[in-house]
Amino acid sequence: MRSEVKSNCLKALPETLAFYNVSGNKDYLVHVAVSDSTALQALIIDKFLALPQVAHCRTQLIFGDPWVAPLQHSPE
């Protein structure tokens, strides 16, 4: 239940573009869009870490446009 509350709160943020439940020692990957580093800091401190269910955050920045390979379909 706690993780559902946390995920719903993070998904509801207007800055959230995508939300993934991931394996490993992290719970979620939240893809956000903000205008600059000051806005990112405010988002993390004022919104993410303000939730009692969020213990810590780790950030990674995306530089440039994403490239996504097309799916390869197997012949049936």
Secondary structure as GFF3:
##gff-version 3
##sequence-region A 1 76
A	DSSP	alpha_helix	2	12	.	.	.	ID=ss1
A	DSSP	beta_strand	16	21	.	.	.	ID=ss2
A	DSSP	beta_strand	28	32	.	.	.	ID=ss3
A	DSSP	alpha_helix	37	42	.	.	.	ID=ss4
A	DSSP	pi_helix	43	48	.	.	.	ID=ss5
###
